[in-house]
Amino acid sequence: MSRELKKKIRKEILRKRKSLDPRERLELSRLVLERLFSLEEFREAKKVFLYVSKADEVDTVPLIRTCLEEGKEVFAPFVRGSDMD
């Protein structure tokens, strides 16, 4: 996939994500987490790699808290700057 196409896709996804109503975002976050918690692979995992959400993304804070409460090791990327490749 070309770099230009990636940028175009990211821009469109970001536009759609930012246009979500806060209540809709909250409900979608809940559904994503519900689905994840239902997966046997996730329930049995001892280590999970997650991202720490920003304001307009699926809220991962409840997920991180639950993982830590269940004794899972939680890992997250560290990003410098705004360029993602």
Number of C-alpha atoms within 10 A of each C-alpha: 5 7 9 9 10 12 13 12 12 12 12 12 12 13 11 10 14 14 11 14 11 12 9 10 19 16 13 16 17 17 13 14 16 12 11 14 14 10 10 9 10 14 13 9 11 13 14 13 10 13 15 15 11 10 9 15 16 20 20 18 13 12 18 21 13 13 19 13 10 11 11 17 14 16 13 11 9 8 8 7 6 6 6 7 6
